[in-house]
């Protein structure tokens, strides 16, 4: 499967008392579906996945799947500390036709998690996962950086298609890209303009191209009886193929352009939750090889990411969502809402990042 462009790790919506607000999650997903985003990532770090019960995690996947447009790639965060629990959530995501699973590194027993343990964990997950696997290294939250030599070895597994690296280090992105260059390329299905196509999209395309049950035949027209005409069936999805290797996604918005130049194919970027157009403009300028424009678009988002996403974290992202026309609401405790001064800072940073 092709992984390119922006696939933000969207937030989970809550009422003020901490109960899940499913209708608002649904509305946010519908809103994102009308943007140029390549897809959506559910139950990532920004989605407060560690704050959710297993039942709530499953409901997030169900609600988002029902609201998302058919042409958006859907990635489910399923990482748990054990192989068996990770696989249980991966199997549930497969029931709703998610396109891939994002599996963060286990880390609670970090002193005992040597390279051997990490290799075994990911190989066991990939062997049995019904969906393609994306590795996920997020050292700022887990205090564990998945070693590049481990990523390189795992990249040869036929069911591991890429990695999301949230280290924020451009040189590490370049090193991962270099270390996985040897991986045998896969043939993937894409559209005629080389955007992602998944099995779910192909199924939807086949359904839309099938004849409608109320199609009016010539016999019906000649019988003199009343016949209701139906719209002609839409043409099916037009596709072609493309060769792709091991795909590297960055979690950093502040140096997104540099990461693309270093070998990343896209990003799972928190900033894109509330400023999807601004992040997408960096990507399109890079695709167009317009270095000056890409650098200009990149510079515009550096301070907003550092202040809103890094300094203020999820409460900052959620307030930015409220300001920019999405539903943010509150994070779950112990995370607290921003102070008045912090809210003003966020609002001032968003003056040039309206959507």
C-alpha positions as CSV (number, residue, x, y, z in Angstrom):
1,X,0.0,0.0,0.0
2,X,1.2,3.5,-0.8
3,X,1.8,5.8,2.1
4,X,2.4,9.4,0.9
5,X,1.2,12.8,2.0
6,X,-0.4,13.8,5.3
7,X,-2.2,11.4,7.6
8,X,-2.7,13.3,10.9
9,X,-3.1,11.5,14.2
10,X,-6.5,12.9,15.0
11,X,-7.8,13.6,18.5
12,X,-10.5,11.8,20.4
13,X,-13.4,14.0,21.5
14,X,-14.7,14.2,25.0
15,X,-17.4,16.0,26.9
16,X,-16.2,18.3,29.7
17,X,-16.7,15.4,32.2
18,X,-14.4,13.1,30.2
19,X,-17.1,11.0,28.5
20,X,-16.4,10.2,24.8
21,X,-18.3,12.6,22.5
22,X,-18.8,10.3,19.5
23,X,-20.9,12.7,17.5
24,X,-18.1,15.3,17.5
25,X,-15.5,12.7,16.5
26,X,-17.8,11.9,13.6
27,X,-18.1,15.5,12.6
28,X,-14.3,16.1,12.7
29,X,-13.7,13.0,10.5
30,X,-16.3,14.3,8.0
31,X,-14.6,17.7,8.0
32,X,-11.2,16.1,7.4
33,X,-12.6,14.1,4.6
34,X,-13.2,17.3,2.7
35,X,-9.6,18.4,3.0
36,X,-6.6,17.4,0.8
37,X,-5.3,15.1,3.5
38,X,-4.2,11.6,2.2
39,X,-5.8,9.9,5.2
40,X,-6.3,9.7,8.9
41,X,-4.6,8.0,11.8
42,X,-6.8,6.9,14.7
43,X,-5.6,6.1,18.2
44,X,-2.2,7.7,17.9
45,X,-0.5,9.5,20.7
46,X,-2.4,12.7,19.9
47,X,-5.6,10.6,20.1
48,X,-5.0,10.0,23.8
49,X,-5.0,6.3,23.1
50,X,-3.4,5.5,26.5
51,X,-6.3,7.2,28.2
52,X,-8.9,5.0,26.6
53,X,-10.4,1.7,27.7
54,X,-10.3,-1.2,25.2
55,X,-14.1,-0.7,24.6
56,X,-13.6,3.0,23.9
57,X,-10.7,2.2,21.5
58,X,-12.8,-0.1,19.5
59,X,-15.6,2.5,19.4
60,X,-13.2,5.2,18.1
61,X,-12.3,2.9,15.2
62,X,-16.0,2.1,14.4
63,X,-17.2,5.7,14.5
64,X,-14.3,7.1,12.5
65,X,-14.6,4.3,9.9
66,X,-18.3,5.1,9.4
67,X,-17.7,8.9,8.9
68,X,-14.5,8.8,6.7
69,X,-14.6,9.3,2.9
70,X,-13.9,6.2,0.9
71,X,-10.7,7.8,-0.7
72,X,-8.9,8.4,2.6
73,X,-6.3,6.0,3.8
74,X,-7.2,4.8,7.4
75,X,-4.5,3.8,9.9
76,X,-5.4,2.3,13.2
77,X,-3.1,2.7,16.2
78,X,-3.2,-0.7,17.9
79,X,0.1,-0.8,19.9
80,X,-0.2,-2.5,23.3
81,X,2.5,-3.7,25.7
82,X,1.9,-7.4,24.7
83,X,1.7,-9.2,21.4
84,X,-1.7,-10.8,22.2
85,X,-3.4,-7.5,23.0
86,X,-1.9,-5.7,20.0
87,X,-3.2,-8.5,17.7
88,X,-6.7,-8.4,19.3
89,X,-7.1,-4.7,18.4
90,X,-5.5,-5.3,14.9
91,X,-8.1,-8.0,14.2
92,X,-10.9,-5.6,15.3
93,X,-9.5,-2.9,12.9
94,X,-9.5,-5.4,10.1
95,X,-13.2,-6.1,10.7
96,X,-13.9,-2.4,9.8
97,X,-11.6,-2.5,6.7
98,X,-8.8,-0.3,8.0
99,X,-5.9,-0.1,5.7
100,X,-2.9,-0.6,8.0
101,X,-2.1,-0.7,11.7
102,X,0.4,1.6,13.6
103,X,2.2,-0.3,16.3
104,X,4.2,1.8,18.9
105,X,7.1,0.3,20.7
106,X,6.3,-1.5,24.0
107,X,8.2,0.3,26.7
108,X,7.0,-0.3,30.2
109,X,9.6,-3.0,30.8
110,X,12.2,-1.0,29.0
111,X,15.3,-2.3,30.9
112,X,14.6,-5.8,29.5
113,X,13.6,-4.8,26.0
114,X,16.7,-5.4,24.1
115,X,17.0,-5.7,20.3
116,X,16.1,-9.4,20.5
117,X,12.8,-8.7,22.3
118,X,11.8,-5.9,20.0
119,X,12.5,-8.0,16.9
120,X,10.5,-10.9,18.4
121,X,7.6,-8.6,19.3
122,X,7.2,-7.0,15.9
123,X,7.8,-10.2,14.0
124,X,5.1,-12.0,16.0
125,X,2.7,-9.1,15.4
126,X,3.4,-8.9,11.7
127,X,3.2,-12.7,11.2
128,X,-0.4,-12.7,12.5
129,X,-1.7,-9.3,11.8
130,X,-4.5,-9.3,9.2
131,X,-3.4,-5.7,8.1
132,X,-0.1,-4.3,7.0
133,X,2.1,-3.1,9.9
134,X,3.7,0.3,10.5
135,X,6.4,0.5,13.1
136,X,6.1,3.5,15.5
137,X,9.0,5.0,17.4
138,X,8.1,7.9,19.7
139,X,11.0,8.4,22.1
140,X,9.6,11.7,23.6
141,X,6.8,9.7,25.2
142,X,8.2,6.2,25.6
143,X,11.9,7.1,26.4
144,X,12.8,4.4,23.8
145,X,14.1,5.0,20.3
146,X,13.7,2.0,18.1
147,X,17.2,1.2,16.9
148,X,17.9,1.7,13.2
149,X,19.4,-1.8,12.9
150,X,16.2,-3.3,14.3
151,X,14.1,-1.2,11.8
152,X,16.4,-2.4,9.0
153,X,15.9,-6.1,9.9
154,X,12.2,-5.7,10.3
155,X,11.8,-3.9,7.0
156,X,12.4,-7.2,5.2
157,X,9.2,-8.7,6.7
158,X,6.6,-9.0,4.0
159,X,3.8,-7.6,6.2
160,X,5.8,-4.6,7.6
161,X,5.5,-1.7,5.1
162,X,7.0,1.2,6.9
163,X,7.8,3.2,10.0
164,X,6.5,6.4,11.6
165,X,9.5,8.0,13.3
166,X,8.7,10.8,15.8
167,X,12.2,11.5,16.9
168,X,12.1,14.9,15.1
169,X,15.7,14.3,13.9
170,X,16.2,14.8,10.2
171,X,19.5,12.8,10.2
172,X,17.7,9.8,11.7
173,X,15.1,9.9,8.9
174,X,18.0,9.9,6.4
175,X,19.7,7.0,8.2
176,X,16.5,5.0,8.2
177,X,15.9,5.6,4.5
178,X,19.5,4.6,3.8
179,X,19.3,1.5,6.0
180,X,16.1,0.2,4.3
181,X,17.1,1.0,0.7
182,X,17.9,-2.7,0.1
183,X,14.3,-3.9,0.8
184,X,12.7,-5.5,-2.2
185,X,10.1,-3.2,-3.8
186,X,6.5,-4.1,-3.7
187,X,4.0,-3.6,-6.5
188,X,1.1,-1.5,-5.1
189,X,-2.1,-0.3,-6.7
190,X,-2.5,3.5,-7.2
191,X,-4.8,5.8,-9.0
192,X,-4.0,7.3,-12.4
193,X,-2.5,10.3,-10.7
194,X,-0.5,8.1,-8.3
195,X,-2.5,8.5,-5.1
196,X,-3.1,5.6,-2.7
197,X,-5.6,2.8,-3.5
198,X,-6.5,0.3,-0.8
199,X,-8.7,-2.9,-0.9
200,X,-11.5,-0.9,0.8
201,X,-11.4,1.7,-2.0
202,X,-11.4,-0.9,-4.7
203,X,-14.5,-2.6,-3.1
204,X,-16.3,0.8,-2.9
205,X,-15.4,1.5,-6.6
206,X,-16.8,-1.8,-7.7
207,X,-20.1,-1.2,-5.8
208,X,-20.5,2.3,-7.3
209,X,-19.9,0.9,-10.9
210,X,-22.6,-1.8,-10.6
211,X,-25.9,-1.2,-12.4
212,X,-28.7,0.2,-10.2
213,X,-31.6,-2.0,-9.4
214,X,-34.0,0.6,-10.8
215,X,-32.5,0.8,-14.2
216,X,-35.2,1.3,-16.9
217,X,-35.2,-1.4,-19.6
218,X,-36.6,-1.0,-23.1
219,X,-39.4,-3.5,-22.3
220,X,-40.6,-1.3,-19.4
221,X,-40.6,1.7,-21.6
222,X,-42.7,-0.1,-24.3
223,X,-45.2,-1.6,-21.8
224,X,-47.0,1.7,-21.1
225,X,-46.5,1.3,-17.4
226,X,-44.8,3.9,-15.2
227,X,-41.1,3.5,-14.8
228,X,-38.7,5.4,-12.6
229,X,-35.4,6.3,-14.2
230,X,-32.2,6.0,-12.2
231,X,-29.0,7.8,-12.6
232,X,-26.5,5.9,-14.7
233,X,-23.9,4.0,-12.7
234,X,-20.7,5.8,-11.9
235,X,-17.5,4.6,-13.6
236,X,-15.3,2.3,-11.5
237,X,-12.1,3.4,-9.9
238,X,-9.3,3.7,-12.5
239,X,-6.0,2.3,-11.3
240,X,-2.5,1.5,-12.3
241,X,0.5,0.1,-10.4
242,X,3.7,1.5,-8.9
243,X,6.8,0.1,-7.2
244,X,7.4,1.2,-3.6
245,X,10.0,0.2,-1.0
246,X,10.0,0.5,2.8
247,X,8.2,3.8,3.5
248,X,9.3,6.3,6.1
249,X,6.8,8.7,7.7
250,X,7.9,11.5,10.0
251,X,5.9,12.8,13.0
252,X,7.6,16.2,13.0
253,X,6.0,19.2,11.4
254,X,8.7,21.8,12.3
255,X,11.2,20.1,9.9
256,X,8.7,18.3,7.6
257,X,10.3,19.7,4.4
258,X,13.8,18.6,5.5
259,X,12.5,15.1,6.4
260,X,10.9,14.8,2.9
261,X,14.2,15.7,1.4
262,X,15.9,13.2,3.6
263,X,13.8,10.3,2.4
264,X,10.4,10.5,4.1
265,X,7.3,9.9,1.9
266,X,4.9,11.8,4.1
267,X,4.0,12.6,7.7
268,X,1.7,11.6,10.6
269,X,1.8,15.2,12.0
270,X,-0.1,16.5,14.9
271,X,0.0,20.1,13.5
272,X,-2.2,18.9,10.6
273,X,-5.1,18.3,13.0
274,X,-5.8,22.0,13.1
275,X,-3.9,23.3,10.1
276,X,-4.2,20.5,7.4
277,X,-4.0,23.0,4.5
278,X,-0.8,24.6,5.8
279,X,1.0,21.3,6.2
280,X,-0.3,20.0,2.8
281,X,1.1,23.1,1.1
282,X,4.6,22.1,2.3
283,X,4.1,18.7,0.8
284,X,2.8,19.9,-2.5
285,X,5.6,22.5,-2.9
286,X,8.1,19.7,-2.3
287,X,6.4,17.5,-4.9
288,X,6.5,20.4,-7.3
289,X,10.3,20.8,-6.5
290,X,9.7,24.4,-5.7
291,X,12.4,24.8,-3.0
292,X,11.7,28.5,-2.3
293,X,8.0,28.0,-1.7
294,X,8.5,24.8,0.3
295,X,11.0,26.6,2.6
296,X,8.6,29.6,3.0
297,X,5.6,27.3,3.8
298,X,7.8,25.3,6.3
299,X,9.0,28.4,8.1
300,X,5.4,29.5,8.6
301,X,4.6,26.4,10.8
302,X,7.7,26.1,12.9
303,X,6.7,28.3,15.8
304,X,3.1,27.1,15.9
305,X,4.2,23.5,16.2
306,X,6.9,24.2,18.8
307,X,4.4,26.2,21.0
308,X,1.1,24.5,20.4
309,X,2.0,20.8,19.8
310,X,5.3,20.5,21.7
311,X,5.0,23.0,24.6
312,X,1.3,22.8,25.3
313,X,0.7,19.3,24.0
314,X,-2.7,17.8,23.5
315,X,-4.6,20.6,25.4
316,X,-2.9,23.0,23.0
317,X,-3.9,21.0,19.9
318,X,-7.4,20.8,21.2
319,X,-7.7,24.5,21.7
320,X,-6.3,25.1,18.3
321,X,-9.0,22.8,16.9
322,X,-11.7,24.9,18.5
323,X,-10.2,28.1,17.1
324,X,-9.9,26.7,13.6
325,X,-13.4,25.3,13.1
326,X,-13.1,21.7,14.4
327,X,-14.1,20.3,17.7
328,X,-11.3,20.2,20.2
329,X,-12.8,20.3,23.7
330,X,-10.9,19.1,26.7
331,X,-8.3,16.4,27.1
332,X,-8.8,13.7,29.8
333,X,-7.4,14.3,33.2
334,X,-4.7,14.5,34.4
335,X,-4.1,16.8,31.4
336,X,-5.6,20.2,32.1
337,X,-7.1,22.9,29.9
338,X,-4.9,25.8,28.9
339,X,-4.8,29.0,31.0
340,X,-6.1,32.2,29.6
341,X,-2.6,33.4,28.7
342,X,-1.9,30.1,27.0
343,X,-5.1,30.3,25.0
344,X,-4.2,33.8,23.8
345,X,-0.8,32.5,22.7
346,X,-2.4,29.8,20.6
347,X,-4.9,32.1,19.1
348,X,-2.2,34.6,18.1
349,X,-0.2,31.8,16.4
350,X,-3.1,30.8,14.4
351,X,-3.8,34.1,12.8
352,X,-1.9,33.0,9.7
353,X,-3.0,29.4,9.8
354,X,-6.8,29.6,9.4
355,X,-8.6,26.8,7.4
